[in-house]
Each structure stands twice: as structure tokens, then as C-alpha cells.
Amino acid sequence: MINQEERERYDRQIRIEGFSIEGQEKLKRSRVLIAGAGGLGSPISIYLAIAGVGNLRIVDRDVIDLSNLNRQPLHQTKDISKKKAHSAEEKLRGLNPNIQVEAITEIITQDNAFQLSEGCDLILDAVDNYPTRYALNKAALRRGIPFIYGGIYELEGMTTTIIPGKTACLRCIFPEPPSSAIFPVLGVTAGVIGCLQAMEAVKYILGIGEALINRLLIFDGFAMRFREVKLIRNPQCPDCSSFQ
């Protein structure tokens, strides 16, 4: 149950149609895996924390360096050389002392992704490479929980919500991984896509609104336009074809 201080903290969102005290309590009970505490992980975790999602599991092995700071507002100059997960935990606890933050400094692999997602209601993709994303995609499929994908490049980005057995999975959308080279990005781009991912997560937990189901939302910051691409499951997909 949320207390009086929490009622005041979340007052403006509790007033949203379909939200209510009961919805806020759903958020408080939820556990979310945020894979990555960098460009996408920063806005995702910040907005889920201040919305009152009660349990955030942040997984990131990297340490902060100077080149991260143009797009990762969870971290400051004084944090350089700290583990990103630990820096994120410190900032998020400061933003909202009512939530629990679990910092894990491990590399996500095919071998541990399923274990890292234990007890979670959904997985948010905030990583920067497709092998890790494929591992998270498989873990979400095995657990039967949503996987909210996000990708960014320069002033462009995309996101979709993957529901096991109902939507195209990540392997359906990207059968082969794109180039793994270091990519250019403006911090604002990560902010836009990360915020959209956080909104999808809140909507899913509350059961409100319309999710990005079999829809890839693409943001073009150069032209300041959004467009959608319809997604279709691949019946021969090696990752999700067994799901009906």
C-alpha cells in the first residue's frame, strides 16, 4: 500500500484517467529489469523511478568515461571511473527513496540473461549491441514477459514493445545484427527514445492505453517526424516460432 507521502508525491499522475491509487500500487509492486545504465538507461530509469515503479534492477558492467556524458544524465563528471550501475543506484535512490534499486555489474550473455530477469515483470532494452539484445529477447520469450526494444543513431531512433506469442520478436525484426561499430548520437535522441520506452513500460504495468504492438515507431529528429512500420512475425523465426 502507498502511504500519505507517496500519495502527495504521485498526486498528478494518480489523477490520470485509468491510473488511480490502485494503479500506483501496481507500479510499486512491479519489478523491472533495465539492461544498461547509459544513454537509454538514463531516461528510462529516471522516469520509472520518479513514477514510483517499486523495484528497478539495473544491469551494467561498464565504467563511466568522459565520452559518456553527452548522453547519460544519470552520471556526472565526478562519477568518471565509477561503475555505471552503482552511479545509477545512487542517483535513483536520491530521486525517490520509496523505491528499491538493485545494481548488478555483470555482462549480459546468453548464459545469464534468463537468470538476471528472474522475478521481473518486463525487460527494457538499453544496451548498444545486438548480441546482448538477442540474449534479452530470448530471456523475455522464455519467461513470457514483454521486452521493450529501443535503438538510436545520430538524431534518429526507434522502439517497439515485444509480447511473447503475440508480436514479432527482435529476431523477426532484425534477423541479422547491424554493424557493431561505434555510432554517433546526440543525447537528446536517447532522451526521446528512452522516455517512450518508459511510457510503454508504465502503460503495460497499468494496462492502459495502446501499446506499440507489432508497430515499430521510428523517430527522425532531423525532420522532426514520427512514422510507423508494421511488424509481422516470422513463422520460421529461430527464437519465437515455437510460441503460439
DRENDO-1510 file (C-alpha; in Angstrom, 1 decimal, always signed):
<recs>
REC; n; res; u; v; w
REC; 1; MET; +0.0; +0.0; +0.0 .
REC; 2; ILE; +1.2; +3.5; -0.7 .
REC; 3; ASN; +1.5; +5.9; +2.2 .
REC; 4; GLN; +0.4; +9.6; +2.5 .
REC; 5; GLU; +3.8; +10.9; +1.4 .
REC; 6; GLU; +3.6; +8.8; -1.7 .
REC; 7; ARG; +0.1; +9.9; -2.4 .
REC; 8; GLU; +1.4; +13.5; -2.4 .
REC; 9; ARG; +4.5; +12.6; -4.5 .
REC; 10; TYR; +2.4; +10.9; -7.2 .
REC; 11; ASP; -0.7; +13.1; -7.0 .
REC; 12; ARG; -0.6; +14.5; -10.5 .
REC; 13; GLN; -0.3; +11.1; -12.2 .
REC; 14; ILE; -2.8; +9.4; -9.9 .
REC; 15; ARG; -5.3; +11.9; -11.4 .
REC; 16; ILE; -4.8; +10.5; -14.9 .
REC; 17; GLU; -7.8; +8.6; -16.2 .
REC; 18; GLY; -7.4; +4.9; -15.6 .
REC; 19; PHE; -4.5; +5.4; -13.2 .
REC; 20; SER; -5.8; +5.9; -9.7 .
REC; 21; ILE; -4.4; +4.8; -6.3 .
REC; 22; GLU; -4.7; +1.1; -7.4 .
REC; 23; GLY; -2.6; +1.8; -10.4 .
REC; 24; GLN; +0.1; +3.5; -8.3 .
REC; 25; GLU; +0.1; +0.4; -6.1 .
REC; 26; LYS; +0.6; -1.8; -9.2 .
REC; 27; LEU; +3.7; +0.3; -10.1 .
REC; 28; LYS; +5.0; +0.0; -6.5 .
REC; 29; ARG; +4.7; -3.8; -6.7 .
REC; 30; SER; +6.4; -4.1; -10.1 .
REC; 31; ARG; +9.9; -5.2; -10.8 .
REC; 32; VAL; +11.6; -4.1; -14.0 .
REC; 33; LEU; +14.9; -5.2; -15.5 .
REC; 34; ILE; +16.7; -2.2; -17.1 .
REC; 35; ALA; +19.6; -3.6; -19.2 .
REC; 36; GLY; +22.1; -0.8; -19.4 .
REC; 37; ALA; +22.6; +2.4; -17.5 .
REC; 38; GLY; +23.8; +4.6; -20.3 .
REC; 39; GLY; +22.1; +6.7; -22.9 .
REC; 40; LEU; +18.8; +4.9; -23.0 .
REC; 41; GLY; +19.0; +3.6; -19.5 .
REC; 42; SER; +19.3; +7.1; -18.0 .
REC; 43; PRO; +15.9; +8.4; -19.1 .
REC; 44; ILE; +14.3; +5.0; -18.7 .
REC; 45; SER; +15.4; +4.6; -15.1 .
REC; 46; ILE; +14.9; +8.2; -14.1 .
REC; 47; TYR; +11.3; +8.3; -15.3 .
REC; 48; LEU; +10.4; +4.9; -13.9 .
REC; 49; ALA; +11.9; +5.8; -10.6 .
REC; 50; ILE; +10.1; +9.1; -10.3 .
REC; 51; ALA; +6.8; +7.4; -11.4 .
REC; 52; GLY; +7.1; +5.0; -8.5 .
REC; 53; VAL; +8.0; +1.7; -10.1 .
REC; 54; GLY; +8.9; +0.0; -6.9 .
REC; 55; ASN; +11.8; -2.3; -7.9 .
REC; 56; LEU; +14.4; -1.4; -10.5 .
REC; 57; ARG; +17.1; -3.9; -11.4 .
REC; 58; ILE; +19.9; -2.1; -13.2 .
REC; 59; VAL; +22.4; -4.3; -15.0 .
REC; 60; ASP; +25.6; -2.7; -16.5 .
REC; 61; ARG; +29.2; -3.7; -16.2 .
REC; 62; ASP; +30.7; -0.6; -17.8 .
REC; 63; VAL; +32.5; +2.2; -16.0 .
REC; 64; ILE; +31.8; +5.9; -16.7 .
REC; 65; ASP; +34.2; +7.8; -19.0 .
REC; 66; LEU; +34.1; +11.3; -20.3 .
REC; 67; SER; +32.7; +10.4; -23.7 .
REC; 68; ASN; +29.5; +9.1; -22.0 .
REC; 69; LEU; +28.5; +12.4; -20.5 .
REC; 70; ASN; +26.9; +13.9; -23.6 .
REC; 71; ARG; +24.0; +11.4; -23.4 .
REC; 72; GLN; +23.9; +9.8; -20.0 .
REC; 73; PRO; +22.4; +12.3; -17.5 .
REC; 74; LEU; +22.4; +9.7; -14.7 .
REC; 75; HIS; +26.2; +10.3; -14.4 .
REC; 76; GLN; +28.3; +13.4; -13.7 .
REC; 77; THR; +31.9; +14.5; -14.2 .
REC; 78; LYS; +32.7; +13.5; -10.6 .
REC; 79; ASP; +31.5; +9.9; -11.4 .
REC; 80; ILE; +34.1; +9.2; -14.0 .
REC; 81; SER; +35.7; +5.7; -13.4 .
REC; 82; LYS; +32.7; +4.6; -11.3 .
REC; 83; LYS; +30.6; +1.6; -12.3 .
REC; 84; LYS; +27.6; +2.8; -14.2 .
REC; 85; ALA; +25.2; +0.5; -12.2 .
REC; 86; HIS; +26.5; +1.9; -8.9 .
REC; 87; SER; +26.3; +5.5; -10.0 .
REC; 88; ALA; +22.7; +4.9; -11.3 .
REC; 89; GLU; +21.7; +3.3; -8.0 .
REC; 90; GLU; +22.9; +6.3; -6.1 .
REC; 91; LYS; +21.1; +8.8; -8.3 .
REC; 92; LEU; +17.9; +6.9; -8.4 .
REC; 93; ARG; +17.7; +6.4; -4.7 .
REC; 94; GLY; +18.2; +10.1; -4.3 .
REC; 95; LEU; +15.4; +10.8; -6.8 .
REC; 96; ASN; +12.9; +8.6; -5.0 .
REC; 97; PRO; +13.7; +7.0; -1.6 .
REC; 98; ASN; +10.5; +5.0; -1.8 .
REC; 99; ILE; +11.8; +2.6; -4.4 .
REC; 100; GLN; +14.2; -0.3; -4.3 .
REC; 101; VAL; +17.2; -0.2; -6.7 .
REC; 102; GLU; +19.4; -3.3; -7.3 .
REC; 103; ALA; +22.7; -2.6; -9.1 .
REC; 104; ILE; +24.3; -5.6; -10.9 .
REC; 105; THR; +27.7; -5.2; -12.5 .
REC; 106; GLU; +27.7; -8.2; -14.9 .
REC; 107; ILE; +28.0; -8.6; -18.6 .
REC; 108; ILE; +24.6; -9.8; -20.0 .
REC; 109; THR; +25.1; -13.0; -22.0 .
REC; 110; GLN; +23.1; -15.9; -23.5 .
REC; 111; ASP; +24.0; -17.8; -20.4 .
REC; 112; ASN; +22.9; -15.4; -17.7 .
REC; 113; ALA; +20.1; -13.3; -19.2 .
REC; 114; PHE; +17.4; -15.6; -18.1 .
REC; 115; GLN; +18.7; -15.7; -14.5 .
REC; 116; LEU; +19.1; -11.9; -14.4 .
REC; 117; SER; +15.4; -11.4; -15.4 .
REC; 118; GLU; +14.2; -13.7; -12.6 .
REC; 119; GLY; +11.2; -12.2; -10.8 .
REC; 120; CYS; +10.8; -9.3; -13.3 .
REC; 121; ASP; +7.6; -8.2; -15.0 .
REC; 122; LEU; +9.3; -6.9; -18.1 .
REC; 123; ILE; +12.7; -6.1; -19.6 .
REC; 124; LEU; +13.7; -2.8; -21.0 .
REC; 125; ASP; +16.5; -2.7; -23.6 .
REC; 126; ALA; +19.0; +0.0; -23.0 .
REC; 127; VAL; +22.1; -1.7; -24.5 .
REC; 128; ASP; +24.2; -0.8; -27.5 .
REC; 129; ASN; +24.7; -4.1; -29.2 .
REC; 130; TYR; +22.6; -6.8; -30.8 .
REC; 131; PRO; +24.2; -9.9; -29.3 .
REC; 132; THR; +23.1; -8.7; -25.9 .
REC; 133; ARG; +19.7; -7.7; -27.2 .
REC; 134; TYR; +19.2; -11.2; -28.7 .
REC; 135; ALA; +20.0; -12.7; -25.3 .
REC; 136; LEU; +17.5; -10.5; -23.6 .
REC; 137; ASN; +14.9; -11.2; -26.3 .
REC; 138; LYS; +15.3; -15.0; -25.7 .
REC; 139; ALA; +15.1; -14.5; -21.9 .
REC; 140; ALA; +11.8; -12.5; -22.3 .
REC; 141; LEU; +10.4; -15.2; -24.6 .
REC; 142; ARG; +11.2; -17.9; -22.1 .
REC; 143; ARG; +9.7; -16.0; -19.2 .
REC; 144; GLY; +6.7; -14.8; -21.2 .
REC; 145; ILE; +7.2; -11.2; -20.3 .
REC; 146; PRO; +7.4; -8.1; -22.5 .
REC; 147; PHE; +10.7; -6.8; -24.0 .
REC; 148; ILE; +10.7; -3.1; -24.8 .
REC; 149; TYR; +13.3; -2.5; -27.5 .
REC; 150; GLY; +15.0; +0.8; -28.2 .
REC; 151; GLY; +17.7; +1.8; -30.7 .
REC; 152; ILE; +19.3; +5.1; -31.5 .
REC; 153; TYR; +21.7; +6.6; -34.2 .
REC; 154; GLU; +22.6; +10.2; -34.7 .
REC; 155; LEU; +19.2; +12.1; -34.4 .
REC; 156; GLU; +17.2; +9.0; -35.2 .
REC; 157; GLY; +15.7; +6.2; -33.1 .
REC; 158; MET; +13.1; +3.5; -32.9 .
REC; 159; THR; +11.2; +1.5; -30.3 .
REC; 160; THR; +8.6; -1.3; -30.1 .
REC; 161; THR; +7.0; -3.5; -27.5 .
REC; 162; ILE; +7.5; -7.2; -27.9 .
REC; 163; ILE; +5.0; -9.5; -26.3 .
REC; 164; PRO; +5.9; -13.2; -26.4 .
REC; 165; GLY; +3.4; -15.2; -28.6 .
REC; 166; LYS; +1.6; -12.1; -29.8 .
REC; 167; THR; +4.1; -9.9; -31.7 .
REC; 168; ALA; +7.2; -10.2; -33.8 .
REC; 169; CYS; +10.2; -10.7; -31.6 .
REC; 170; LEU; +13.5; -8.9; -32.0 .
REC; 171; ARG; +14.9; -11.7; -34.2 .
REC; 172; CYS; +11.9; -11.4; -36.5 .
REC; 173; ILE; +12.6; -7.7; -36.9 .
REC; 174; PHE; +16.3; -7.9; -37.2 .
REC; 175; PRO; +17.3; -11.4; -38.4 .
REC; 176; GLU; +20.9; -10.3; -38.6 .
REC; 177; PRO; +22.7; -7.8; -36.3 .
REC; 178; PRO; +23.5; -4.4; -37.8 .
REC; 179; SER; +27.1; -3.1; -37.7 .
REC; 180; SER; +28.6; -3.1; -34.2 .
REC; 181; ALA; +30.9; -0.1; -34.9 .
REC; 182; ILE; +30.8; +2.9; -32.5 .
REC; 183; PHE; +27.9; +5.1; -33.6 .
REC; 184; PRO; +27.3; +8.8; -33.4 .
REC; 185; VAL; +24.4; +10.0; -31.3 .
REC; 186; LEU; +23.0; +13.2; -29.8 .
REC; 187; GLY; +22.0; +12.9; -26.2 .
REC; 188; VAL; +18.5; +14.3; -26.9 .
REC; 189; THR; +17.9; +11.3; -29.2 .
REC; 190; ALA; +18.5; +8.9; -26.4 .
REC; 191; GLY; +16.2; +11.0; -24.2 .
REC; 192; VAL; +13.3; +10.9; -26.7 .
REC; 193; ILE; +13.5; +7.1; -27.2 .
REC; 194; GLY; +14.2; +6.3; -23.6 .
REC; 195; CYS; +11.2; +8.3; -22.5 .
REC; 196; LEU; +9.0; +6.5; -25.0 .
REC; 197; GLN; +10.2; +3.2; -23.6 .
REC; 198; ALA; +9.5; +4.3; -20.1 .
REC; 199; MET; +6.0; +5.3; -21.1 .
REC; 200; GLU; +5.4; +1.9; -22.7 .
REC; 201; ALA; +6.5; +0.2; -19.5 .
REC; 202; VAL; +4.2; +2.2; -17.3 .
REC; 203; LYS; +1.2; +1.7; -19.7 .
REC; 204; TYR; +1.9; -2.1; -19.7 .
REC; 205; ILE; +2.1; -2.3; -15.9 .
REC; 206; LEU; -1.2; -0.3; -15.6 .
REC; 207; GLY; -3.0; -1.9; -18.5 .
REC; 208; ILE; -3.9; +1.5; -20.0 .
REC; 209; GLY; -3.6; +3.0; -23.5 .
REC; 210; GLU; -2.5; +1.3; -26.7 .
REC; 211; ALA; +0.9; -0.3; -26.7 .
REC; 212; LEU; +3.3; -0.5; -29.7 .
REC; 213; ILE; +2.1; -4.0; -30.6 .
REC; 214; ASN; +3.6; -5.1; -34.0 .
REC; 215; ARG; +4.4; -1.5; -34.6 .
REC; 216; LEU; +7.9; -0.1; -34.9 .
REC; 217; LEU; +7.8; +3.6; -34.1 .
REC; 218; ILE; +10.6; +5.5; -35.8 .
REC; 219; PHE; +11.7; +9.0; -34.8 .
REC; 220; ASP; +13.5; +11.2; -37.3 .
REC; 221; GLY; +15.0; +14.2; -35.3 .
REC; 222; PHE; +16.4; +15.8; -38.5 .
REC; 223; ALA; +12.9; +16.2; -40.0 .
REC; 224; MET; +11.2; +16.1; -36.6 .
REC; 225; ARG; +8.8; +13.4; -37.7 .
REC; 226; PHE; +7.5; +10.1; -36.4 .
REC; 227; ARG; +6.4; +7.2; -38.6 .
REC; 228; GLU; +5.4; +3.6; -38.1 .
REC; 229; VAL; +6.4; +0.3; -39.7 .
REC; 230; LYS; +4.0; -2.6; -39.4 .
REC; 231; LEU; +5.7; -5.7; -38.0 .
REC; 232; ILE; +4.8; -9.3; -38.8 .
REC; 233; ARG; +6.0; -12.4; -37.0 .
REC; 234; ASN; +8.3; -14.7; -39.0 .
REC; 235; PRO; +6.8; -18.3; -38.7 .
REC; 236; GLN; +10.3; -19.7; -39.2 .
REC; 237; CYS; +12.0; -17.4; -36.6 .
REC; 238; PRO; +14.6; -19.4; -34.7 .
REC; 239; ASP; +13.7; -17.6; -31.5 .
REC; 240; CYS; +9.9; -17.3; -31.3 .
REC; 241; SER; +8.4; -19.7; -33.9 .
REC; 242; SER; +7.5; -22.2; -31.1 .
REC; 243; PHE; +5.2; -19.6; -29.4 .
REC; 244; GLN; +1.6; -19.7; -30.5 .
</recs>
